[in-house]
């Protein structure tokens, strides 16, 4: 069973954006804002002070610790 943190990492951006548009009528500037909020993110891992992994694009998931994290996850489920 996935923990809640890992579950939020499984949210597919395309499905979420499509659901917001089709099921909830969210479009225009608001949909663009949500798109920019969840996409175009990167991640890297730091090991010790002088080592860093390659920067990778984050292609799914919602930002952890944000106020919208749980709401966006739940909207995906509706």
C-alpha positions in Angstrom: 0.0 0.0 0.0 1.3 3.4 -0.9 1.7 6.1 1.8 -0.1 9.4 1.2 3.1 11.1 0.1 3.7 8.5 -2.5 0.1 8.6 -3.6 0.4 12.3 -4.4 3.4 11.5 -6.5 1.2 9.3 -8.8 -1.1 12.1 -10.1 -0.8 12.2 -13.9 -0.7 15.9 -15.0 -2.6 15.4 -18.2 -5.4 13.5 -16.5 -5.7 16.0 -13.8 -5.9 19.0 -16.2 -8.4 17.2 -18.4 -10.5 16.4 -15.4 -10.5 20.0 -14.2 -11.6 21.2 -17.6 -14.2 18.5 -18.5 -15.7 17.7 -15.1 -15.4 21.0 -13.3 -15.4 23.6 -16.2 -12.1 25.1 -15.1 -10.5 26.9 -18.0 -8.8 30.0 -19.2 -6.4 31.7 -16.8 -7.3 29.5 -13.8 -6.5 26.3 -15.8 -3.3 27.9 -17.1 -2.3 28.8 -13.5 -2.9 25.2 -12.3 -0.9 23.9 -15.3 2.0 26.1 -14.5 1.8 25.1 -10.8 2.0 21.4 -11.4 4.2 21.2 -14.6 7.7 22.4 -15.6 9.1 21.2 -12.3 12.5 19.5 -11.8 14.1 17.4 -9.1 17.6 16.5 -8.1 19.3 14.6 -5.3 22.2 16.0 -3.3 24.7 13.6 -1.8 27.0 15.1 0.6 28.0 18.7 -0.1 29.7 18.4 -3.5 27.7 15.7 -5.3 24.4 16.1 -7.2 22.4 13.9 -9.5 21.3 14.9 -13.0 18.4 17.3 -12.9 15.2 15.4 -14.1 11.8 16.6 -15.1 8.9 15.8 -12.8 6.2 14.4 -15.0 3.6 13.4 -12.5 2.5 14.3 -9.0 1.4 17.4 -7.2 3.8 19.6 -5.1 4.1 18.4 -1.6 3.4 20.8 1.2 1.2 23.1 -0.9 -2.3 24.1 0.2 -3.6 22.7 -3.1 -1.9 19.3 -2.9 -4.7 17.4 -1.3 -7.4 19.3 -3.2 -5.8 18.6 -6.6 -5.4 14.9 -5.7 -9.1 14.6 -4.6 -10.3 16.4 -7.8 -8.5 13.8 -9.8 -10.5 11.1 -8.1 -14.0 12.7 -8.7 
